[in-house]
Amino acid sequence: MKEISCQLLVIGAGPGGYVCAIRAGQLGIDTVIVEAGRLGGACLNVGCIPSKALIHAAEEYEKVAGFAAGDSPIGISLSDPGFDLGRAVEWKDGIVGRLTTGVGGLLKKAKVKMVRGHARFRDGKTVEVETETSTQVVRAKNVVIATGSRATELSGLAFGGKVISSTEALSLTQLPETIAVLGAGYIGLELGMAFAKLGTKVTVVEAEAHILPRYDRELTRPVEKRLGELGVDLMLGARARGLSSRDGVLLVETAQGEEARLACDKVLVTVGRGPVTEGWGREELVLDMDGRFIRVDERCQTSMRGIYAIGDVTGEPMLAHRAMAQGEMVAEIVAGHRRSWDKRCIPAVCFTDPEIVTVGLSPEEAKSTGHEVRVTQFPFKANGRAMTLQAEEGFVRLVARADNHLLMGIQAVGSGVAELSTAFALAIEMGARLEDIAATVHAHPTQGEAFMEAALRAMGQPLHI
């Protein structure tokens, strides 16, 4: 049995894990990273990156199909458009391959030792890794748990056959004629809208009374409107009960308590993701838990000295960029730097059509702080760049304290607003006030001008509305 020692062992090479290992290596820390699957984790291989590739392909096809139908107000006409899902998947896989290869190169450049296999704790300082050829024992002074999350199954609808998760949905080589999407959260709607644009008949089943339950109705209303334009059927307040044993149709209990039968080629289950907290020897440790998640402090330290946890396994928000920031911080802590988790906000983006961005507090959350709050929005209908992009749906909304104009939250819904998320997050991290945003010269014509215009409007000095 081989044995190696290191200063830092990272379990999991997803966004949080590989960033932690790279930063640690850059700081001169003797680092080992263990991964049983492909580098990059779920985000890079079966989540963030491949889903955005499919979304882009669907958007491009929808444009071409619109031109062929004679629906272009800008004078473009085409005929007989087609779509090859298999070729699109090959293109998507090529992007994923380039990125995973890049991660491997960065780890090597940082002098991080890579061990391929399944890790399991023997005790708080010792991990056994089952590789293809042997068992590798790793002894480490510090360990980072970055095991991530996996798709959640529904009772009575285990994955397999026609019941698929987002992982299988992103690997289909033939378009299903019909698909039922269970869950109207961001994953379900992102993929559901993409398939609808490609010609699949989509039905979304959601237990809550409205789509995207974590977002307020003002933000989700443009998305719901677009779903109607795409011909997506919404079954709200409804619950999937399983597949009929007789003919394989999906059985759904409607909001009225009646049974509906949905004949569909695929059932895409997108009801959330759960942390991977089993299968790596957690029972050999004494870790405090916070429900399903590993409890950590402001330094991502667990209840055991020298053991850290980052990313999805530590709770919400389960976002790749949160995991990356945590991983970088932990590497610096292990290197002896004074660091702690003190983020004012973590941006969240829903890549639906139109996109949604939220940063900081919502209007209701801001009001609950006890401060008088000023909420103002600027519509893209009054933005020149949005007009030229045929993207007038949506707005930028600012939430600020009424007394000192400190920004507490920023939200936006509209085409391409994901690219505004960095400016929004930076404004709140830097403690910007309405005056700061209004006084910053924004390039014209850009959608970002809506940010400045919203600040001006909040101060009672609107220019273009």
Secondary structure as UniProt FT lines:
FT   STRAND          2..11
FT   HELIX           15..26
FT   TURN            27..28
FT   STRAND          31..35
FT   TURN            39..40
FT   HELIX           41..46
FT   HELIX           48..68
FT   TURN            69..70
FT   TURN            73..74
FT   HELIX           85..109
FT   TURN            110..111
FT   STRAND          113..116
FT   STRAND          118..123
FT   TURN            124..125
FT   STRAND          126..130
FT   STRAND          135..145
FT   STRAND          149..151
FT   TURN            155..156
FT   TURN            161..162
FT   STRAND          163..164
FT   HELIX           166..169
FT   TURN            170..171
FT   STRAND          178..182
FT   HELIX           186..197
FT   TURN            198..199
FT   STRAND          201..206
FT   TURN            213..214
FT   HELIX           217..229
FT   TURN            230..231
FT   STRAND          233..236
FT   STRAND          239..243
FT   TURN            245..247
FT   STRAND          250..253
FT   TURN            255..256
FT   STRAND          259..262
FT   STRAND          266..269
FT   STRAND          273..275
FT   HELIX           282..284
FT   STRAND          289..290
FT   TURN            291..292
FT   STRAND          293..294
FT   TURN            298..299
FT   TURN            305..306
FT   STRAND          307..309
FT   HELIX           311..314
FT   HELIX           320..334
FT   TURN            335..336
FT   STRAND          348..350
FT   STRAND          355..360
FT   HELIX           363..367
FT   TURN            368..370
FT   STRAND          373..379
FT   HELIX           380..382
FT   HELIX           384..388
FT   TURN            389..390
FT   STRAND          394..401
FT   TURN            402..404
FT   STRAND          406..414
FT   TURN            415..416
FT   HELIX           417..420
FT   HELIX           421..429
FT   TURN            430..431
FT   HELIX           434..439
FT   TURN            447..448
FT   HELIX           449..458
FT   TURN            459..460
//
